[in-house]
Amino acid sequence: LVHRYWTISDEKVYESIKNGLKDFEEFIIHIRSFLERMEKHE
Protein backbone atom coordinates (compact mmCIF):
# COMPACT_ATOMS: atom_id res chain seq x y z
CA LEU A 1 0.00 0.00 0.00
CA VAL A 2 1.43 3.33 -1.01
CA HIS A 3 0.35 6.55 0.68
CA ARG A 4 0.15 9.67 -1.42
CA TYR A 5 0.95 12.21 1.26
CA TRP A 6 1.98 14.78 -1.30
CA THR A 7 -1.68 15.09 -2.41
CA ILE A 8 -2.91 16.35 0.97
CA SER A 9 -3.82 20.01 0.96
CA ASP A 10 -2.54 22.45 3.56
CA GLU A 11 -6.14 23.31 4.43
CA LYS A 12 -6.96 19.70 5.27
CA VAL A 13 -3.86 19.37 7.43
CA TYR A 14 -4.68 22.60 9.26
CA GLU A 15 -8.30 21.57 9.87
CA SER A 16 -7.26 18.14 11.12
CA ILE A 17 -4.81 19.63 13.59
CA LYS A 18 -7.23 22.30 14.76
CA ASN A 19 -10.11 19.87 15.22
CA GLY A 20 -7.85 17.23 16.73
CA LEU A 21 -7.00 19.53 19.63
CA LYS A 22 -10.55 19.06 20.90
CA ASP A 23 -9.76 15.37 21.31
CA PHE A 24 -6.82 16.21 23.57
CA GLU A 25 -8.96 18.58 25.63
CA GLU A 26 -11.59 15.87 26.11
CA PHE A 27 -8.90 13.34 26.99
CA ILE A 28 -7.52 15.68 29.66
CA ILE A 29 -11.00 16.11 31.15
CA HIS A 30 -11.42 12.34 31.42
CA ILE A 31 -7.98 11.85 32.95
CA ARG A 32 -8.62 14.56 35.55
CA SER A 33 -11.95 13.00 36.41
CA PHE A 34 -10.34 9.59 36.79
CA LEU A 35 -7.58 10.96 39.02
CA GLU A 36 -10.10 12.76 41.22
CA ARG A 37 -12.05 9.52 41.68
CA MET A 38 -8.84 7.67 42.56
CA GLU A 39 -7.95 10.29 45.18
CA LYS A 40 -11.30 9.74 46.89
CA HIS A 41 -10.56 6.02 47.23
CA GLU A 42 -7.21 6.51 48.97
Secondary structure, DSSP 8 states (H G I E B T S, - for coil): ----GGG--HHHHHHHHHHHHHHHHHHHHHHHHHHHHHHHT-
